[in-house]
């Protein structure tokens, strides 16, 4: 074990000193926000053209080195743009853009991505004195990620299911450190949508919760996590997209709430973040008539549509800036989306957004060759004419550019240099996909898994028996591959067969397949839960392949019910589909559907769900949202944060034995199937083992319930008064039971004689090392624990001697650990 030498002490002191100097520097930088003489000088030397394009961030997913402009053959003629070429370099010199939006197509590896952004900056600085703001999206889970390289992340709703603010901070921190290491300075990840309408089509697993207070708390911690890596964070989708419906005519999402309702729900997270460090707000394309019901003609046929928020001066300038006091940068939601593209020309979108008060336009169009860059000339001509006519003033333009420049200054964009490429590459290789990040996402996902249904005697966990014949049905093959990998890596026994049912129609052939199995796992994935129905029942026999995502898993569950086969349903994405499976033995929510990609990267949510089904992981999550009936949308089937499901006269908790139902949980034996679980004795051979009760003598061991005396032990419920006791102490004998403390220090226990020893608490007398506990006399490293003599990296912990640090070379405290670390190199700084 390494000792805490004088060199280590010096390193800590040095880290504190350097960090203090850096914090002073950034405090001064923030005080100068928007008023820097250097910024003013830059703006004074900029032409009108420079100022216009300083408000535009395009993306370049693909490129082709010809002048062909035919989108119908794009798949055959273009390739992902992963390295700069002469045409792209020339384009950057022609248009001094604010920045570049980095897409998944642009990123292959840490080395390649770091080199790519380095070359982009180098080409830009030839003619543009202002470095590029590299933008991307990573951290909200597979649905939100624009860069799949590195850790995928558990997703916002999975974090919401844990309601753990530390997880929100750490997951965002790791995501920001990864993209920051390749040069990204703005992460567009943070969704502040309150999922107040469970039937809405947009928020889904991108939202933390339906509770505005929970969304505010988790969003704030996520923002802090991103910013601690010297990467800026944005709050989206202002003014809130958690309760919207699609307008079938215009295609826009519409929020119909009045202003009072908006203040209590949708706007609350934005109020909480503005003034507390949020630098960027994303203006959405949602129509909110209660804030602005102005009708404007579309460019296609002149039909009048309500102005979307991103184009509304009333919403962006008057509401967000004047009433809510936001002084930072407003960036538009991507404008190359169907509802915008189908109603307005690109140059008119940019013009209306400029006049509304939007500072940066995100993705004005996708460019694949030089011919298409003429759209930028069209945009410039439009803005020039608006200025000449007085519809848009130079003062408005200058104020907007000044906010952008101040923002770039605050996050060190002006300090970007063109030296030290290899050091940057080494840095990004160390940061991307490091084991601590993968461990963290796996821990969060396992704790987020939510059991919403588990029938008496036939639910989960399934037995881990070699004789089991298990069928796994998942929507796509990547998800099947992910399950297969988890089965092997987790030591799950049995004979498995995997089926991807996307676009398949259920027929009688599947009946014989199901009859030959013992257990079935069904993955269900829907966005909006609108199964085919006749107004009363779901039409499970619908033969339309487009409805396979609803009908096929339902038919599998019904077939299992008819054949008396154990079946567990996993809701892979938004949990709204759990209301469909009334015949399932058990239902769990995973909050993420990412499978196994071609590079071997595996989404953490499916893996955690499979481990839960087979008893390898304990589910702790709670529903972050209500779930409505699939037909009667006013009826709540599952309630937010509902307790573990309880059939009549029986509550199902792990380590608990129902003397009547004898359900199969860990530390419990099913007297019908006599399957062997950990800490269990077969009642046919009633020998006394640890953690076992002799059914004749009723001897009292841990994890045992005396069916006569109904004594209250840990993780056990008395079936007479149904009072839940956990971490229970025997006040007479103070004997050491599981989750029970005698007067010495055990986790999750307080001794009335020695009322110390809580989780994350150091016992000054016993000094024994348990999880979440540090003994100064026996400093062994446990999870969530820092050993000052052996500073190894564990999740939620920072190693003071590890140089695989963030791109801004700065770590905020992990968990309750206060040591902050900095690492600087004079030759480079992102």
N, C-alpha and C positions, 0 to 999 in steps of 0.2 A: 504494500500500500504506500502510495506516495505521501510524503509529509508536507506540511505547510511550511516551507522553508522561508528564509528571509527574502529570497528572490520572489516567491509567491506573494509575500506581504508587500514588497515593493511594487509588484505588478498591480495589486489591488489599489494601492495608494495612487499609483500613476493613472489607473483607469478613472478613479474618482476625480483627480485633478483635471485630466483632459476632458472628461464629461462635463465638469463644472464650467470650464472655459468654453466648451461648445454650446452649452445651454445659455451662457451669457451672450455668445455671438448670435444665437437664434432669437434671444429675447430682443436684442437690439434690432435684428432684422425685422422682427414682427412689429416693433415700434415704428419702423420706417416704412411699413407696409403701404405701398401706394404713393409714397412721397419721396422716394429716393431720387437724388439729383442725377445719378447715373441712368435711372430709368427714364427720367424726363429728357435727358440728352439723347438717348436712343430714339425715343418717340419723335423728338424734333428733327432728327435726321432721316426718319422714315418717310417714304413717299406714300401717296394715297394707296397705290397698289400694294405696297408692303403692309400697310395697316389692314387692308381688307383681307389679305391672305394670312395675316397673323391671327385671324379669327376662324380659320378653317383647318380641320384635321381630317384628311382623307385616309383611306386604307388601300392597300395594294395586295390583295390576296393572290392574284395571278398576274402573269405578264406574258405577252407574246411579242417577238421582235419583228413584227410586220405591221403594215398599216391597215390590215383587214379589220373591219369593224362589224363582223357578222356574229351575233350572239348565238345563232342557231348551230354554229359549229365550234362553240367555245370549248367543249369538252375535248375536242380533238386537236385544238391548236394552242392551248395555253397550258402553262405549268405553274405550280405554286412559286411565288417569288420568295426565294430563300437566300439569295445573295444579290447584291447590287450590281447593275449593269450600266453601260454607258447611257442608255436611254433614260433610265430612272435617275441617274446622277444629273443628266442634263435637265430633266424636268424639275428636280429640286432647285437647280440654279435659276430656273425660269420663274418659279413660284416660291416665294419665301413663306412656306406654310408655318403655321403654329406648331404642328407636330405630325406624327404618324400614329395611326391606330394599328397596333400589332395584333394580327389574327393567328388562329391556330395553324393556318396554312403556311405562315411565315416561320414557324418554329419547328425544327426537327430535333435539335439537341441543344444543350447549354452552350457548347462551344460554337455551334453554328449561329445561334440566336444572338449571342454576345458579339460575335464578329459582324453580324448583319446590322445591328443597331449602331455599332461603332462606325461602320462604313457609311451608314446613312448620315450620321452626325458629321463625319468628315466631309462628305460631298456637300452637305448643306452649308457648312461653315466657309466654303470657298467664296460664296456670294452673299451669305446671310450672317450678319454679326450676332444674331439671336439663335442659340441652339434649339433643336427640336424638342418638343415635349412628347416623349414616347408614352403612349397610352395603351392599356389593355384591361382585361377583365379576368380575375381569378380569385376564387375563394368561396363562392356561394354554392358550391356543388357542381355536379356535372352539367346541369342545365344552364348555369350561368357562365361557366368557365369558357373563355376564349382561347386559353392556352391549356392544353391537356398535359403537357410535359410536367413532370414532378408529381407531387401529391394532388389528388383530386379534391380532397376535403369532404367532410360529412354532409355539407349542405345546411342552409339556414334553418329549415324546419326540423332537421335532426337535432341541431343545437337547441332549438326551441323546445323540443321534447325533453331535453335534459334540464332546461331552465338554469343552465350553469353559465354565469357571466364570464368566469375565467376561461371556459372553453371558447366562448365567442371571441375573446381577446386573443388567445393563443392561436386559434385556427387562422384568424385573419393575419396575425403576426407572421406565421410561417408562410402563408400564401404570398404576402407582400415581400418577404425576404427573398423568395424564389424569383418573382418577376422583377424585383428591384435589382437583383444581381445581374440581369441581362440588360439593364438600362431603363426599365419602365419607371416613370415618376408619378403616374396617376392611375389608380386602380378604380375602375368604374363598377365595382362589384356590389357595393352595399345596398341591398333592397330594404327600404324603410316602409314598405307597404304593410298595412294592417289588414290581415286576412279576415275582415269583418263580415264578408259574405262568403260562406263556404261553397257556394255554387258558382263563384266568379271564374272566368276562364283564364285569368292572367297571373294572379299571384302564386297560388299553388305552393310547392315546396321552396320557392324562392323567398317566401315570407317566413319570419320567425314564428308568428303567433297571430291569433285573432284578438289578443289583448293589447291595447295600445301602450299600456305601461310596460309590459314585457318586451314589446318591440323596441320601445325607447331605451330601456336598460341594455338590452343585448346589442342594439345598434351603436350605442355610445361606446361600449366595450370593444366592439369590432372596429370602430373608427380609431380608438386609441391604439389597438393592436397594429393596424396598418400604418398609422403615422409614426409609431415608434421605430419603424424601419426607414424613416425619412422618405416614405412614399405617401403621396396625397390620397385621400379617400373622398369619394363622392356619395351623396345621399340621393337615392332615386326611389320612386318615380314621382316627383312633385307634380301636383299636390296630393298624390296617393292613388294607387291602383288596386286596392284590396277589395273594392266593392263596385264593380263595373259590369256593364253588359255591352255586347257588340251591337252596333247599329247595322242592320243588314243592308241598308242602302249605301251609306258612306264608308262602312268598314271601320269607323272609329269606335274606340271604347268610350262609353259614356258613364259618368258618375252622377247619379240623380239626387244625391243627398243635399240637404239645405246647409246653409253656412254654420248653423249651430251644431249639426251632426258632424260636419267636417272638422270643426274645432275640437270636438271630443274624441274623434277617432283618427281619420286620415292625416290631419295636420299635426297631431300631437308629437310624433317622433321628430318631425322637422323642427318644431318649436324647441324640443329638447336638445337638439344638436346645434342649432344656430346659436351663436354666442358662447358655445362650449367647445369651439375648436374646429367645426366643420368648415372646410375651405371651398368645397365644390358642391353644387346642387344640380341634379339632372332634371331638366324640364321635360315632362312627358308629353305625348301626343293625345292625352285623354281629354275629352270634352267635359267640362264642368259648368253646366248652365247657371248654377247658383252663384258662381264667381264671375262668369262672363258668358252671356248668352248671345253675343254679337254674331250675326250670320254673315258669312262671306261667300262669294261665288267660287265654285271650283273652276279649274282651268280646262276641264274636259268638255263639259256641256253647259256650264253656267249655273248648275244646280246650287242652291244655297245650303251651306253647311255651317254648323256652329263652330266657331274658331277653336282649335285645340289649344291646350295650355301653352305649348311651346311657341305658339305664334301670337299669344295674347299679351299685350302690354298691361292690361288690367291685372292679369295673374302674375306675370313675371316681375314687372316693375312695381306696380302699386301694392299687390298682396305680398309677394316674397320680399322685395327690397324695402319698401316704405313701411308697411304694417308689421312685418315680421322681423325687420331689422337686419337682413342678410346683406353683407358687404363684400362677399367673396365672388367667385367665378360661377356663372351659370353656363352649363353646357347642355346642348340639346340631346334628347334621345336620338338614336340613329334615325336619320331622315329618309334613308333608302329602304323604307318598309312599305308594305302594300297600301295601307290606309293613306299615307302621304303621297306615295308615287301615283296612286290611282286618282288622286284629286288635284294635285298641284304639280306644276313644273318645278324643277330643281331650283332655278334661279329665283323664282317667286317664293319658294320656301325659305331660302336664305335671306331674301330681302325682308320678308315679314318677321322672321326670327330676329334679325338685326334690330328692326324697329321695335320689337317687343321688349328688347333688353337682354337677349341671349348673347353671351360673350363668345362662345365657341360653338361652331356647327360641327357635329359629329357625323362623319361619313356622308359627305354630300353626294357621292356616287362611287361606284366601284370602277376603277380604271384598270384596263388590261393592256393598253397600248397608247402611243403618243397621239393617235387620231382622237381618242376620247378625251384628251386633256383640254380640248377646246371648250368643254363645259365650264372650266375655270375662267376662261376669257368671257364667256357669256355671263357668269356670275359677277365678274368685275364690272362689266358694262352696265349691268342692272343696278348695282350699288352706286356706281358713279352717277347714273341718271337720277337716282333717288336723292342723292346729295345735291345735285344741281337744281332739282325741283323743290328742295327744302323739306321733303318728306322724311329725310334722315339727315341729321346735322353732323358736322365735323366734331362738335363738342361731345355728342353721344359716342361717336366712333373713338375719339381720343380717350374718353373715360373708360370705355370697354377695353381698349388696348392696354391702358395703364393698369387695369385690374389683372389682365393676363400677365403682363410683365412683372408685376409685384408678386404674383403667385409663383412664376418661374423663379424669381429671385429667392423667395422664401424656401423653396425646395431644392435649391442648389443647382438649377438647370444652367445658370450662367457660369457655373464653375466647371462645367463639363469640358474636358480637354481631349485631345486626340493622341495621347500617349498612354503607354502601359497596357496595351491590349492583352498581352499574355497574362498579366496579373489579374485582369478582369475575367479572363476565361477561367483561370484557376479558381477564382472566387466563386463564379457561378457553378462550376463543377462541384465544389464543396457544398454549396447550398441546395442545389436542386435535388429533390427526392431523398434527402438525408433520412436516416432511420428514425430520428426523433419525430420528424414530421409524420411519417407513416404510422409510427406507434400512436401518436396523438390522435390521428383521425380514426384509427381502429378502436381506441378506447372510447372516443365520443360516440361512434356508431353503435358499439355494443351497449353502451348505457342509454342510447336513444331508443332502442327497439321497444315497441309498445305492444303489449298483449291486450287486445280488446275483447277477445272471446276465447273461452277454453272450457269445453264441456266436461262434465263429471265423468272421470274414468277413461276417457278416450281422447284426451287432448295431448298437448305437448308437455314435457319433452318426449320425443320418440325414443325408443330403446336403441342402444348402440350395440346391436347384435349382428354377428356375421351372417346369420340366416335370413335377415331382412331382405326383402325384394322391394326396392324403392323406385317409384316413378317420379321424375321431376319434369314439370311442364313450365316452360318459361316463354315469354313472347318472342325472343330472338336467340340466335345461336350464341352470341357473345355472353348473354346472361347464363345460358346453359354451361358454357365453358367456365364461367366464374364459379358456379356451383360445384362443378367437377373439381376445380382447383382447391376450393375450400374443403371439400370432402377429404381429399388426399392430405392436405396440409394440417387439418384439424384432427386427424385420426378417427374419422367417423367410419364405422364398419357397415357392411351390407353390400348387396349387389344393386348397383344403380343403373338406370336407363334414363336418358335425357331426350326431351322432345321440344323443339321450337315450334310454337303453334301459330305464329303470325300469319294471317290471311288463310288459315285452315278452317274448314267446316267440320263440326263433330258429326260422326256417323257411328253405326253399330260396330264397326271394326274396333273402335276404341274400347267397347265394353269388354271384349275378350282380353285385351291388354290389361285393363284394370283388374279383372278377375284373377289374373295371375300374380298380383302384387300383394304386399302386406301394408305398405305405407305410400302415401302420395303427397307430394309437395307441389303446390300450384302458385305460380307468380302471376299477379294481375297488375296491369299498368294502363291507367287511363289518365287523361288530363281532366277534362270536365266529365262528370259522371252522368251521361245521358244515354243509357242503354235503350234499345228498342223496346217499346211497351205499348199496351193497348189502353192505357189510362188507369189500369188496375194492377196488371202483372207485367213483369219483364218477359219479353218474347224470347225465351231461351232457345227455341228451335229455329230462330231466324237463320236462313242459309246464305245471307249476304256476307261474303268474305270481309267486307269493310266493317262488319260488326263482330268479327271474330274476337276482338279484344274484350268484348263483353260476354258473348255467348259461349265461346269455347271453354273458358275456365269455369263458367257456371254449369255447363253440362258435365264437365269432369267431376265437379263437386257432387252433383246430383247422382252421377253413376257410382261414386264412392259410397254415398249414403245408402243407395239401394243395395250395394254389394257388401255392406258392413266393412268397408276399408277405412283405415285411419287417414284423414286428409287434413292438411294444414294449408291455409291460404296466406301468402305474403303479399301485402299491398306494396308495390315497388316504388311508386311515385307519390302523387298526391293521395292522401288517405281516403278520399271521398268514395272510392269503390268498395270499401269494407262493408257498406250498407247493403250490398247486393247479395252477400253470401250467407243467407239465413241457414243453409243446411251444412255449413262447414263446421268441423269439430273444433277448430281453433283458427283464429285470425290474428296476424301480427302486422305492424306497420314498420317499414324499413326506411321510408323517406328518401330513397335514392335508387336509381335503376341502372347505373353504369355497370356494364359487364367487363369482360376481359378483352383488351384490345390486342392488336397484332404484335405489339412490343412487350406483351406480358404484363401490362399495367392493369390492375384490378380495382374496380370500384369497391369501397369499403362497406357500403350499406348491405348489399346482397350477402356478402360473406358473414357479416354480423348476424343477419337474419337466419341463415342456415345454421350457424353455431348455436343460436337460441333454440331453433326447432329440435336440435339433437342434444340439448342439455349441456353444451360446451360453454355457454355464456348465460348470465342471468339478466333478464330484461328489467330495465328500471324506468323506461320512458313513460311519459304521459302525453295524451293527445293535446297538441297545441291549438286545436280548432274543433268546433262542432262538426259533425257529419250528418248530412241531411238524407232523408228518404229519397231514393232515386226517382220516384214518381211524384210523390207529394213533397215538393221542395220546401214546404213550411214545417214539416215534421222533423224533429231532431231524433236521430236514431242512436247516435253516440255523442256524449257530451264532452266538451273540452275538459281535460285534466280529470276524467272520471277515474274512480278507484279501480283496482284490479277486479275483473268481472266475477260476480258472485252468484252462482245458482242458488236456489232456495236451500236454506239450512246448511250452507257450506261455503266457506270462503277459501279461495285458493291462494295460498302463499307457498313459496319454496320452503323446504325444510318443515313442512307441516303435514300431518297425517290425519285424514278424515276417518274416524273409526267406523263410519258407515259406508262411504263411497270408495275408500282406498284408492285414490287417484295416484297416478304415477308421476312423482316429482323426484328430483334429486334427494338423496337420503331417505328414500321411501320405497317400499316394495308393494307392487300390485299383487294381491293374493290370488288373483285369477290367472295371470300369465306367469307369475313367479319369475319375472325378469330381474336380473341382478343390477342394481344401481349402486353407486358409491354409498358406503356407510349403511348397507342394507343387509338384512338376513332373510333368507328364504323361509317362509313360515312352515314349509313342509319339513324343514330340517332346522328346528329352532335352537341352534347352538348360539351361545352368547358371544357376540363380537362387540368390539368398541362401537359406540354410536348405534347400538341396537337394543331393542327391548325384548326380553323374553316374554312371549304372550301368556306363559303360564304364571311366572313369578311376578310379572309386571315390575321388573326392576327398573330403576330410574337411571337412564343414561342420557347424554346429550342428544338432541334431535329426536326426542322420544316423547310421546304423549301417553300418559296413563289413562286408558279409557274409563277407569272407575273414578280415580281421584281428580282428573282434569286439572293437573297441576300446571301452572303457568310457566313455561320455559321459553327461551329465546325463539323468535321466529315461529311462534305457535299461537294459535287462537283457541280460546276456550269455547267449545261448541254450545255451552249453555248460555253464557251472557254475550258471546261474540265480541268480546273486547280484545283489541289487538295489542299484544305486547311484543316488543322487540328489545333486544339488548337488555334482558331482564335479570335482576339480581335476586338471588335467594337471600332474604334478610336474616335467615337464621344461621345457615351453615357457611355462607360465603364460599361455597365450593365453586371450583372453576369449571363452568360450562361454556359451551360455544357462545360467543357474543355476551359473555357474562364476566363480570369482574369480581374477583375477590379483592381484598384491600390492596392488591398490587395492580399494576397498570396494565389493563387490557383495552383493546380498541372499543369504542362506542359504549363506554360504561362509566358510571360514576359511583363510587363507593360512598354511602352516607357517612362512613366513618372518616374517610379520606377523600373529600369531594373534589378530587382533581381528575386528571386523566380523561379528557374529552378528545375526540378526533382532532388532529392537528394541534395537539397539546403536549407539552413536554412535562413529564412527571419529574419533579426535582428530587423525589425520594427514591422511587424505584429505578429510574434511569434505564428502563428496559426499552429495547428498540423494536417498535412495532410499525406497521404501515402508518404513514402520515405522522410520524413521531420521530424525534431525534434524541438520542442519548448522548450527552456530552462525554460520558465515560466510555461508552462502547459505540463509537461513531461508525456503525455499519450503514451501508447505503440501502435504503428502502425506497420504494416508489413514492413519488411526491415528497422526497426528502433529500436534503442536501447534506452530505458528509463533508465538513470543512477540511478533513484531512485527505479525503480521496474524492476530489470534485469531479466525479463522472457525470455524464449527461444522462438524465432521465427525463421523461416527459414532464412538463411543467417545471423545469429546472434549468438553470443556466450554468454551464461549465466555465469557470473563470479562466481556464487555460486553453479553451478551444478557439481556434482562429477562424472557424467556418461561420463567420458572422454575417450580419446583414449588409446590404449594399451601402447603407449610410453609416455602417460601422458603429452601430449603436443598439444596445439591448435594453429594453425596459425590464423592470423586475418580473421574474417568473413566480407565479403563485405568491407565497409570502416571503420569498427570498429577495433580499434588498440589494444584493451586489449588482451593480451596473457595470457593464464592460464595454470598452471601446477599443477599436483597433484601427490605426491609421497607417496609410502609406502615402508618402509625400509625392509619389509619382502618378497617382491616379485618384480620382474621386468621381463616382457616378453622380 
